[in-house]
Amino acid sequence: MANWRGRFRRQKQQLLHPLLEKHLGGPCHHAQTISHKLKPTERVGLQLELDDWLASDPDNARLIGYAAGRFSFTAGLAQMVVNDDIVLAPVQREHLARSADEDLDCVKQGLYLLRHESIPVVVNVHAEESFRQSPALEVMARERKPAQAALSGLLKRANSRDVYKGKCISLETEGDYSHREVAIRFHRLVPTARELIVLPEQVLQVVERNVLGLLKHGETLRQSGRGTRHGVLLHGKPGTGKTLMVRYLAQASPEHTIILLTGRQLGLIRESCQIARLLAPSMVILEDIDLIAEERSQNKCAGLLHELLDEMDGIGPKADCIFLLTTNRAEILEPALAARPGRVDQAVEFPLPDEICRQRLFELFGRGLNLESVDLSRWVGQTDGVSPAFVEELLRKAALLAAERGEMARPLKITDADIEVAIKELVFFGGELTQRLLGYRTAKLGYR
């Protein structure tokens, strides 16, 4: 009875291999199949190309879906030819980002019946059963040569679309442990003008020369036999402008692909560096590098550290790629990273602002406020040792205090009393944590 029910169910369902034989013009047992494991950067370009191919031949080209039965664990083209347990089913799709503002409907599992130079071919996009789930691509034809030509041409045209080139992206993992997939995310760069970075001019020039200068004169350097792969480490107290500098440099490099590695993305170092090579010229940004690059005897992420060192070495001196690293704790970094030319070639310390910079900070963060009643020279002198982040928070808190006492004028009028109360609140209630987050020395401010 069970066998009869199975045969009846298969009769009601439409088997897949007769459709393949009809499209290819005969039995498929001696057909040739070529496979390619898709990289995350290939998915969107491939879908755009397949959509165009399908639309260019509406009379002959088809897209169909399929499903494997309970006794089938894979759904490759070879299994479709011999397995009666694979039947027609809805096409499986998923949304993938093609820009910061737009998603593309991509086939996750489906079968394209197409023609390449008048020769019928079958293109299969299907999910593989693996730890990091990544769809694979298969092309089948009656002979090897047209299958190979169809696959090569398809990938070449898909990669030429440059979906990610020159964009700001990051890699992320989706799903659980048994079904994990690497996805690409687009990011909008926050507009950051140079004048918003309050640092000594010499520091700014050194950073710009080692990043923007290298990009600007890269061709000249390559022609003279100099490599353009470069590592720059920005270090200093919290709140001194490292993240702001990273945003400025990324925005000032529109021809380069920006690859972000922060937080959970640090577990995808190898994949991110592979993409940096594929999408060069590129800039790999690793913020808070101390999270994985602490000196190896104390390091709880030694595997990620070694992966990073290997990738920075393996990307090659001739690769058109810049590594931009930031840290608040340069003293704990592994010497093999921070003290070895070829990985980090230039370290730049971001100092706490001097008197001239603090004056500029009060003027910068005081925009939109009325500071006519404030003795700026007094507060510039008393904030020796604070970070830019402290000055920003100080004026925001002073503005809040002015609003609480009923100030209604526009621009909002701030007084010395507002600033004094704001400083006391930051010092007394912030404690050591605020000191670490915003950066200041209480002895200089006169409050303990």
URTA-V835418 format. One record per backbone hydrogen bond with DSSP energy under -0.5 kcal/mol. CO is the residue of the C=O (numbers start at 1). NH is the residue of the N-H. If there is no record, write none. Layout:
co=CO nh=NH
co=CO nh=NH
This chain:
co=1 nh=5
co=2 nh=6
co=3 nh=7
co=4 nh=8
co=5 nh=9
co=6 nh=10
co=7 nh=11
co=8 nh=12
co=9 nh=13
co=13 nh=15
co=14 nh=88
co=16 nh=19
co=16 nh=20
co=17 nh=21
co=18 nh=22
co=19 nh=23
co=20 nh=24
co=21 nh=25
co=21 nh=26
co=28 nh=31
co=32 nh=141
co=34 nh=139
co=36 nh=38
co=36 nh=137
co=39 nh=42
co=39 nh=43
co=40 nh=43
co=42 nh=46
co=43 nh=47
co=44 nh=48
co=45 nh=49
co=46 nh=50
co=47 nh=51
co=48 nh=52
co=49 nh=53
co=50 nh=54
co=51 nh=55
co=52 nh=56
co=53 nh=57
co=54 nh=57
co=55 nh=58
co=57 nh=60
co=57 nh=61
co=62 nh=113
co=64 nh=111
co=65 nh=89
co=67 nh=87
co=69 nh=72
co=76 nh=80
co=77 nh=81
co=78 nh=82
co=79 nh=83
co=82 nh=84
co=83 nh=86
co=85 nh=69
co=85 nh=87
co=86 nh=16
co=87 nh=67
co=89 nh=65
co=91 nh=93
co=92 nh=108
co=92 nh=109
co=94 nh=106
co=96 nh=104
co=102 nh=98
co=102 nh=99
co=104 nh=96
co=104 nh=106
co=106 nh=94
co=109 nh=92
co=110 nh=125
co=111 nh=64
co=111 nh=113
co=112 nh=114
co=112 nh=123
co=113 nh=62
co=114 nh=121
co=115 nh=117
co=116 nh=119
co=118 nh=120
co=119 nh=116
co=121 nh=114
co=122 nh=124
co=122 nh=140
co=123 nh=112
co=123 nh=125
co=124 nh=126
co=124 nh=138
co=125 nh=110
co=126 nh=136
co=128 nh=130
co=131 nh=133
co=131 nh=180
co=135 nh=38
co=136 nh=126
co=137 nh=36
co=138 nh=124
co=139 nh=34
co=140 nh=122
co=141 nh=32
co=143 nh=147
co=144 nh=148
co=145 nh=149
co=146 nh=150
co=147 nh=151
co=148 nh=152
co=149 nh=153
co=150 nh=154
co=151 nh=155
co=152 nh=156
co=153 nh=157
co=154 nh=158
co=155 nh=159
co=156 nh=160
co=158 nh=161
co=159 nh=162
co=164 nh=167
co=167 nh=169
co=167 nh=258
co=168 nh=187
co=169 nh=260
co=170 nh=185
co=172 nh=183
co=174 nh=181
co=176 nh=179
co=180 nh=133
co=181 nh=174
co=181 nh=183
co=183 nh=172
co=185 nh=170
co=193 nh=196
co=194 nh=197
co=196 nh=198
co=197 nh=199
co=200 nh=203
co=200 nh=204
co=201 nh=205
co=202 nh=206
co=203 nh=207
co=204 nh=208
co=205 nh=209
co=206 nh=210
co=207 nh=211
co=208 nh=213
co=209 nh=214
co=211 nh=215
co=212 nh=216
co=213 nh=217
co=215 nh=218
co=217 nh=221
co=218 nh=222
co=219 nh=223
co=220 nh=224
co=221 nh=226
co=222 nh=225
co=230 nh=323
co=231 nh=345
co=231 nh=346
co=232 nh=234
co=232 nh=325
co=233 nh=235
co=233 nh=348
co=234 nh=327
co=235 nh=350
co=237 nh=240
co=239 nh=388
co=239 nh=389
co=241 nh=245
co=242 nh=246
co=243 nh=247
co=244 nh=248
co=245 nh=249
co=246 nh=250
co=247 nh=251
co=248 nh=252
co=250 nh=253
co=253 nh=256
co=256 nh=258
co=257 nh=259
co=257 nh=283
co=258 nh=169
co=258 nh=260
co=259 nh=285
co=260 nh=171
co=261 nh=287
co=262 nh=265
co=263 nh=266
co=264 nh=267
co=265 nh=268
co=266 nh=269
co=268 nh=272
co=269 nh=273
co=270 nh=274
co=271 nh=275
co=272 nh=276
co=273 nh=277
co=274 nh=278
co=275 nh=279
co=277 nh=280
co=281 nh=257
co=282 nh=322
co=283 nh=259
co=283 nh=285
co=284 nh=286
co=284 nh=324
co=285 nh=261
co=285 nh=287
co=286 nh=326
co=288 nh=291
co=289 nh=292
co=289 nh=293
co=293 nh=334
co=295 nh=298
co=295 nh=299
co=301 nh=304
co=301 nh=305
co=302 nh=306
co=303 nh=307
co=304 nh=308
co=305 nh=309
co=306 nh=310
co=307 nh=311
co=308 nh=312
co=309 nh=313
co=310 nh=314
co=311 nh=315
co=313 nh=316
co=316 nh=319
co=317 nh=228
co=317 nh=229
co=319 nh=321
co=320 nh=281
co=320 nh=282
co=321 nh=230
co=322 nh=284
co=322 nh=324
co=323 nh=232
co=323 nh=325
co=324 nh=286
co=325 nh=234
co=326 nh=289
co=327 nh=236
co=329 nh=332
co=330 nh=333
co=332 nh=295
co=334 nh=337
co=334 nh=338
co=335 nh=339
co=337 nh=340
co=337 nh=344
co=340 nh=343
co=340 nh=344
co=343 nh=345
co=346 nh=233
co=348 nh=235
co=349 nh=351
co=350 nh=237
co=353 nh=385
co=354 nh=358
co=355 nh=359
co=356 nh=360
co=357 nh=361
co=358 nh=362
co=359 nh=363
co=360 nh=364
co=361 nh=365
co=362 nh=366
co=364 nh=367
co=366 nh=369
co=368 nh=412
co=369 nh=371
co=370 nh=414
co=371 nh=374
co=373 nh=416
co=374 nh=376
co=375 nh=378
co=375 nh=379
co=376 nh=380
co=377 nh=381
co=378 nh=382
co=379 nh=383
co=381 nh=384
co=383 nh=386
co=386 nh=353
co=387 nh=391
co=388 nh=392
co=389 nh=393
co=390 nh=394
co=391 nh=395
co=392 nh=396
co=393 nh=397
co=394 nh=398
co=395 nh=399
co=396 nh=400
co=397 nh=401
co=398 nh=402
co=399 nh=403
co=400 nh=404
co=401 nh=405
co=402 nh=407
co=403 nh=406
co=412 nh=370
co=415 nh=419
co=416 nh=420
co=417 nh=421
co=418 nh=422
co=419 nh=423
co=420 nh=424
co=421 nh=425
co=422 nh=426
co=423 nh=427
co=424 nh=428
co=425 nh=429
co=425 nh=430
co=426 nh=430
co=427 nh=431
co=430 nh=433
co=430 nh=434
co=431 nh=435
co=432 nh=436
co=433 nh=437
co=434 nh=438
co=434 nh=439
co=435 nh=439
co=438 nh=387
co=438 nh=390
co=439 nh=387
co=440 nh=442
co=441 nh=444
co=441 nh=445
co=442 nh=446
co=442 nh=447
